[in-house]
């Protein structure tokens, strides 16, 4: 027979809604962090937002910006939207191939316009096909338009028509040489959205079926241009010059200005000494206002990732956005992970991983305008260690790690995926994602009331647990007891936890067993002596430590209340002091045995209040009535290298005539169990360690511990 008293749903004990997801914000460019993004977007419990900036001004993107005159660059948004739609299956292959099409480098303007005309008519809202004239380029397959959904065709047609209308009205047109059709569609949407860049981003991602939150511009969409100064005092007048692989530079500082420098201003600035050039550019600098949606995502994030990539063009400008650093700092509970590059590129020539970290902090503090402590901005640095790498490859050196003020923030190890020069995304990110999920998931705790079948003692334990605040601890708690007398439903029905009576008339002498909990999800078992020697408030004490999720056992210790344990010995052994001395020394002998054999001192090995992971208790196959139960559990947990936390518990001594107490024979058996378990576990532990270090395995440092 198994009867339950369900919780009443009173507000104090009600469980808060669980989102069941980890909100991740990733600062990224166009391609550099694709492996990280792919790992995150594939995870079933990740709600991902990519924060991107639009300062690209090279190739066809620069041509589109010059034609529109007041727009940021669309390329990084287009690239991310394209591969994400393919990964998630939100857009057809025909649409993705069409948007990825690039006009030939020798494409005449009238041929490109003919292709746009065809899209505007065939994919638009109807109308007559224009008279035969110049044909679109032969390598663009516009027949695929017929297979697209009507809403998609309508959006494409509207974008093409708006762009052609702007060409006709302005008397100008962009160069179509090697121009992405996706960039032209984005430009048309920008015009259709009344020149609102952020609304154009939203329209383009919706065209590909992506959710609105997935790709966000980090700023409010106002136009700006990126400029840099090298350590040698050279001027990098455009973003294209900053990323030019043929001109590797060690960059001193970047700036955002509200219009292109142009030949004259560039010439004037280039003639200045380096310090004066920097001062002048700071005067010209235009603070970029943030996108409110981007700030909201940062404030609500569980994990913020500063990705590797082209730092000065794709990443640092995003950090420099006004309000981004304070928003990150204001989210005190998020993990904030900075991943440094594995290899050098033109933007970080002669830089180190430590340099990248320090520059990231510089820009997150808006060039020292905000004195934000670094741990509020970045909680972990993941740095690839190239110490044993092939010397011919351009690995980014570590640099002077002693310059990092707090070495606890650094995770230095092998984070490369083979020898690809790319990060192993799963090895880096999944531990952080899982740690967030584990924190959000409430552990399921089964409290087993042992050593009594008295309704009064069970009710007393429940009352004390309630008084101790069990309803306020974020766990899913179920209390199991065995009692032939039913407990008043008017009382038990108001409990903020499940209370299950496992008493069976067929086996009236049986107490609580593990089999009674087989049908329930249990992460931890709390074994509680409910005979009256311990207080129910200490159930709360034990359970509160289980919310950490890192402990394998929590052990209640009477010895940590020194006065109480001495008083209990005096009360119990006041007529037999010699027996009391033997008991006192014997209990210490058990503790010393653990110290000598396992390297862990457990002050109270005979406690009647303890919690262990469910798998440890179930796999041990122990009898809950075994007088040596504690030693079997402690030996098993310590032999496996488990984490045990001791916490003080109250104790009231009761005569051995009324309750079961540990005797001398039980103590000797306990010593034998401790020794036998330690010696018997050596070969198994060595075998396990050998098996874990199989071919191709990586050192533990390769997987960052987000809680370390």
N, C-alpha and C positions, 0 to 999 in steps of 0.2 A: 504494500500500500504506500502510495506517495501522494501527500496532499500539499497544496501550495496556498500561501497567502500572498496574493499579488499586490504590488505597490498601488497606492490609491491615486497616484498622479498629482499629489500635492505639490505646489510650486517649489518647495524647498528641495524635494528630491527629484524633480523633473530633469530629464536628460536634455541638454542643449542640442539643437539640430547640428548634425555632422555634415559638412559640405562634401566630404568624401573625395576631396581633390586638393592638390597642391598648386597654388597660384605662383607661377614662375614668370619673371620678367627678364628678358635677355637683350642686352645692348649688343647690336650687331651691325654689320655692313651688308654688302650684297652677297658675298660668297664665303668669307673667311670662317664663319661659324656654322656652316651648313650641317656638318656632322653633329654638332651639339644640338642644333635646332631639330634635326631629324630624330635624335634620340628622345628629345622632350616631347615632340608632337606625336610620337608613336606611343608614348606612355599613357595607359588608360586613365590614370588619375591626375594628369597634369593639365592645368588650364594655362596655356602659354600666351604671352604677349611679347612680340618683337618690337623693340624701340629702334627706329632707324632715323638717320638724318639725310637731307637731300642736297648736300653741297657739291656733289659730283658735277664737274663742268667739262669733262673730256669727251671726245668723239661725238657720237650722235646725240648724247644727252646734253652736251654743251651747246650743240647746234639748236636743239629744241629750246633750251633756256634763252639763247640769244634771240630766237625768233619770237618767243612769247614775251620776253622783256621783263617780266615780273614774277617768274616762276622758279621754284626750286627744281632740282633735277629728279626725274622719275625713275632712273635706272635701278637703284637698289630696291625700291618698292616693287618694281616690275619683276626683278629677278626672284625676290623672296616669294612673291605671290605665285609666280609660275611654278617653281618647284614644289611649294607647299600644296598647291592645288593638285599637282600630279601625285604627290605622296598621299594625300588624303582622298583622292578620287572625287573631288568636288567639281571638276571641270572635265569636259571631254577631251580626248587626245586631239581631235580636229581643231578645237579652239586653241589649245596650248601650242600646237604646231603653227597655227596661223599667227598668233601673237609673237612667237619666237622668230618668225621670218625676218630676214634682213635684206634690204634692197642691195643689189650689186653696187660695187664701188663706182662703176661706170654708168649707173642707171640715170637716164635723162629725166628731168623734172616732169615732162609731160607723161612719161610712162608711169611714174609713181602716182601722179594725179589720176591717171586712168584707173589704177588699182583702187585708189580711194573712192573714185566715182562709182566703181563697180560695187564696192562694199556699201556705199551710201544708198544705192538703189536696190541692190539685191537683198541686202540685210536690213534695209530700212522699212518704212511703213508703206511701201508700195510705190507706184509711179511707173513711168515709161523708161525703158533702157535708153540711154543717149545714143545718138547716131554713131555709126561706126567711125572710129578715128584711130588715134594712137592706141595700141594694145598695151595692157599691163605687161610687166616683165614675164617672160615665159616660165620662169621657175617658181612663180607664186601660184599655188593651186587654189583659186577662188571658188572652185566648184564645191569645196568642203563647206562653204557657207550654208548650202542647202540642208546639211545634216544637223545644223545647230538648232537649239531650242528657240522658239519665237522671241522670247524676252531677250536672249543673248543677241540674236540677230538685230533686234531693234536697238539695243545699246550700242553695238558696233556701228550700225548705220548712223545713229545720231551723232556719235563721236566723229566719224569720218566727215559727215556733213558739216559739223561745226568747224572742224579744222579747215576744210575747203572754203567755207564761208569767210574765215579769218584771212586766208591767203588772198581771196578775191578782194575783200574790203581793204586790206592793208597795202596791197600791191607788192607785198614781199612774200617770200616763201623760204622754208628751211632747205638746206641741202639734204638730199635723200641718200647720199653716198653712205653705204654700209649702215643705214639707219634701221633700227628695229621697228617693225610695225607696231609692237606693243607700246613703244615710246610715243608713236604718233597717235595711237588710240588714247593713251593717257593724256596727251596734250588736248585732244578733242574733248575729253571728259572734263579737263580743267576749264576749258572755255564754257562747256555746258553747265558747269557748276559755278558760273559767274566768277571765275578766277579765284576760287577758294581751293587752295592746295589740299588741305586736309579732307575736304569733302570729295575731292578728286581721288585721293587715296582710298577713301571708303567706297566710292563708286567702282573703282578698278577691282578692288578685292571682292566686291559683291558680284561683279561680272564673272569672276572665277569661282563663285560659290563659297567663298571663305567667310567665316564669322567675323563680325565687326571688330572684335577685340584682338584679333590675331596679329595684325600689323598696324602699328601706330607711328605717325611722325612724332618725333620728340618735341618739336616746337609748335607754335600756333600757326605755322605755315607761311609766315612772312619771309620774303626773299632775302638772302644774304650770300656772301661770297667768301670763300676760305683763302687765307693768305698765311704764309709762313716765313720765318727767318731762321737761317742755319746758324750753328755755333760759330761758323767762320764769318758771319755777318752778311751772308748772301740772301737776297730777296727771292722768295718763291711766290710769285704774284698770283698763281692760280692753284686750284686743287690738282689740276692735271700735272703741274710741275712738282707738286709735293709727292705724288705717287709715281713719278717717272723712274722706272727701273734703271734706265740708262744713266741717271744722275743721282746715285745714292748719296744721301745727306744725313748728317746728324743735326736734327732740328732742335732749335733752342725754344721756340714758342710759336703757337698758332694764334690767328686772330680771325674774327668774323666782321666783315665790313658790309655796308648796305648797298654797295654797287661795285662793279669791277674797277680795279685800279686804273686800267687804261695805260697806254704807252707813256703819256707825259708824267702821271703820278708815279708810275713804276720807275721811270728814269730818275725822277727827283729823289725818291726814297732810296734807290740803289746807290746813290752817291753819298749817302749819310754814313757816319760811323755806326757800328752795330748797336750800341746802347741808345744812340739818338734815334735810330730807325725803329727800335722797339718802342721807345717812348712815343714816337709819332704815331705808330700803328695803334697803340693803346688809346690814343686820343681819337683815332678814327673808328675804333671798335664800336660795334652796335650790339648791345645786349639783346640776346634772343629770348623772347618770352616763351614759356612752356605751353605745351598742349595740355589742357586740363585733364583729358583722358589719360595721358601719359603719367601725370602726377598721381592720379587716382590709382592707376595700376601699381605704381611704386609704393604708395601708402598701404595698399591691401596685399602686397606680395608676401609669400612665405619664403621665397628664394629669389634673390636678385643675382644675375650672372653678368659679369663684365667679361665679354668673350675675347678671345685672341683675334687678331686680324690686322688690317692696316690701321694702326693706332691713330696717327695724326689726321687722317682723312675721314675714317669711318667711326671712330670710337671717342677720342678726346673731344671733338666738337659737340657730341651729344652730352658729355658730362658737363661741358661748359655752359649749357643752357641754364638760364636763370631759374633758380628754384629746384633744380634736379637734385643737387647735393643735399640741401635741407630736407627735401621730401624723403630721400633715402635715409638720412640720419634720423628723421622723425619716426621711421618704422623700426622701433627698437627690437622687435621680436623676430624679424626676418634674418635668415642667413644671407650673407653677401659675399659672393665668391668671385675673386678676380683670377682669371686663368691667363698666364703669360704665354707669349708665343714660343713655339719650339725652335723655329728657324728665323734667321734674319731676313729682312726685306729692305727695299730702298728707303723706307721711312724711318727705320730704326737701325740704320747703319752705325756700327761700332757702339751699340747700346747693350745693356745687360738687362736681365729680368728685374733686378732691383731698380734700375732706371725707369722701366715701364711702370712699376708700382708707384714710385715717387711722383712721376708725371701725372698718373691717373688721379692721385690724391690732390695734386696741385690744381687740376682742372675741376675736380669735384668740389673743391673749396672755392671755385670761381676765381682762380688765381689769387688765393690767399685773402679774398674779401670776407670769407667766413672762417672763423677759427673753430672748425668742427674737428673734434678728436677722430683720428683715423679709425678706431674700432667701431664708431658709429656709421662709418662709410663702407668699410670692408672688414668682414669678420674672418675671412680665410684667403690666403694666397696659395694657389696651386702652381708650383714652379717645376718645370721639367728639368731634371738633372742630366746634362749632357756629358758627365765626367768620363763615361766609358764609351762614348759614341765615336764613330768614324771621324777622324780629324779632318778629312777632306770635305765633309758636309758643313754647311753654314749654320751650325747650331747656335742658338742664342746662349751666351754664357750666363752663369748664375749672377755673377757680380758680387760685391761685398755684402753678403747677407747680414753681417754684423751691423750694417746701417739700419736694418729694420729694427725699430725700437722694441717691438714685442715679438720674439721668435716663435711664440706659441701660435701666432696667426699663420705661419708658413707651413705648407705641406710640400716637401721637396722629395721627388721620386721619379720613377719612370712612368710617364703618362703618355708615351708615344704608342701609336697603334703599329706595332712591328717596327719597320724602318721607313715608314711612309712620309715622315715629317708632319703627320697629322695626329691630333689627339685621339685617344681612346675615349670616346664620349661616355660610354656606359660606365667605365671604370671611374671616371671623374664625377659624373652627375648623379648616378643612381643612388649612391650612399646618402647624398644630401636629400634627394627626393624621398627616399624611404624613411629617413629620420623624421622628416616633416609629417609623413603619413602616420608613422608610429606614434608621434606625439599627439596627433589629432585623434587617433583611435583610442577609445577608452578601454583599458585592459579589463578583461572579464575575470573576476575574482570569486572563487568559491571558498567560503568560510565554513570549516567543519568544526562543529562544537563537539568535543570529545570529553570523555570521563564523566558523563552524567546523562541521566534520562529523566531528571527532575524538571517538571514544567516550570517550577518557580525559579530554579537556577538558570534555565534557558531564557525565561522572560527577563530575569535580572541582567543577563549578558546583553540581551537586545536593548533594554532600557539604557544601560551604560554606554553601549555603542551609539545610540541615538544622542545621548547627552554629550558624547565626545565629538559629535559632528560628522558621523558617517555619511549623512545626506549631502554634505558639502564636498566630499572627495570625488574627483572625476573618474570614477570606476563604475563598471556594471557589477554590482555585488549580489550574490545569492548566498543565503545562509542555510546550511543543512544541519538538521538535528534529528535525533531519534527519541521520541517521547510517546509512551502509551496514552498519556492524557492529552486531549486536544487543547490547544492554546486558544483563548477567547478570540473569536474572529473580529469582534469590534475593536480589539487592540491590534492584532496582526494585520488587519486590512488597511491600517493607516501607515504601515511601514514604508519607508522610501526604498526598500529593497525586497527581493523575493525571499520568502522564508519557506523552506520545504521540509516537511516532516517525512523521514524515510522509514519510520517505524513499520514493521510488518508483524501482524498477529501470528503468522506462521513461524517467525523466529523472534520471539519477544525479547530474548536476551541479547540480540545483536545490536550494536551501535551503528554509527555512521561508517560507511565503507566508500571506497572510490567508485565502486560499481554504481552507486546511487547517482553519480554525476556524469555517467558515460554519455548521456544524450545531450549534454549542454556544452557549449563552447567555454573552455576554461583556459586562461593564460597562467594564472597562479592559484595555488591552494594555500589557504591560511589554516594551519592546524592550531586550534585554540583549546586549551584546557579550561573547561567551563565548570569545574568542580567547585569553584569559589575561591581558589587560591590566586587567581588573576582577575584583573578588572577589564570589563568590556571596552572601556575607553582605549585600551591598548590595541584593540583590533584596528581602530582608526589610526593609531600611531603606525602600526605595521603597514596597513594598506596605503597610507599616504605616500610611502616611499616607493611603492610599486609603480606609481605613475611616471617615474623616471624612464622606465622601459629598459634600463641597462643592467639591472641587478638580477642575479640568478637566485638569490635568497636574501631574506631580511630576517634577522635573528633577534628576538627579544632577550635582553640581558638583565637579570636581577642584580648582577654585580656592579652595574654602572650606577645603581643607587646604593652607595657604600653603606650608609647608615641603616637602610632597611634590611640589607642582607645580613648585617651583623645582628640586628635585633631579631631577625627570624631564626638565626642559629641559636641565640640565647634562649628564645622562647621554646623552640622545638627540643633542644638538648639540655634544658636546665637541670634535669635529673640524671643525665648520662653524658657528662662533659667529655669523657674519653671517646665515646662513640661520635660525638660532635666533632672532635678534633680529627678523627679518621675521615669523617665525611668531608670536612673542610679541605683537608690535604688531598683527598681522592679527587675532589672536583677540580682542584688546581692541577693535579697530575694529568687529567684528561686534557685540559687546556694546553699544558706544556707539550703533550704528545702531538697535538696538531701543529704547534710551533716547530717542533723538531722534525716532524715527518713531512709537513706540507708548507712550512714557512709562513703560516698564518695563525696568529693567536686568537682563539675564540674564547672570550672570557666566561661565558655561561653555556656549556655544551648540553646542559640538562634542562634548558628552558622549556616551558610548556606553551610558549607563544612564538610561532615562527611561520614563515611563508617561503615557499619554493616554487620554481617554475613547474608548470603542470607536467611537462615531459620528463623532468627529472624524477618526480614522484612516481609517475606511472611506469617509467622504464625501470625503476629500481625494484618494482614488484614486491614492495614491503607490506607487512601487516601493520595497520595503524595501531594495533594493541601491543606491538612489540615493545618491551621496555627499553630496547636499544635502538629504537627508531631514529632518534636524533643522530646517533653516531653513523648509522648507515647513510642517512641523508647528507650529513656534513662531509663524510669521506667521499661520497660520490660527487658532490658539487666541487669540492676542492681538488679532487683528482682530475677533474675535467677543466681545471683552471677557471672556475666560475668566480663571479664577483659576489661577495657576501658583505652585507652592511649590518652592523650591530646597533641597536637602539635600546635605550633603557625602558624597562617595564616594571610596573608595581607588583608587589608580591605580598600575600598574606599567608603565613604558614598555618596549615591545618594538621591535626594529629594524624599519624599514619594509620590509626584505627579507622579513620573515616575516608581517607583517600589513598590511592596507590602512590608509593614513593619509591625512589631508586634505592636498592639495597647494595650491599657489598658485592654479592655475586653478580648483580647487574653491572656494577662498575668494572669488575674484572673482565666480564664478557665484552664490555665496551672497549677496553684497552685492546683486547684481542682483535676486535672488528677493525679498529683504527689501524693497527699494525698490518693485519692481513690485507685490508683494502689497499693500503699504500704499496705494499710489496707486490701484490697481484696486479696492480695497475701499471707497473713500469713498462713491461714489454708491450702492453696494449697502447700506451701513450706514444712509445717510440714508433710503433707500427703506424699509428694514426698520423704522426708527424711526417713519417716517410711517405705515406700515401698522399698527404696534402701537397708535398713538394714535388709533384710530378713534372714531366717534361713540359717546358714552356711556361711553367708557373712563374709568377712575379713576386717580388718581396712584398711584405704586408704594407710597406710605405706607399706602394703603388696605388692603393685604394684609400683615398683620404677619409679619415674618420671625422664627420662633421661635429661630433660631440667631444672630441679629444681636447 
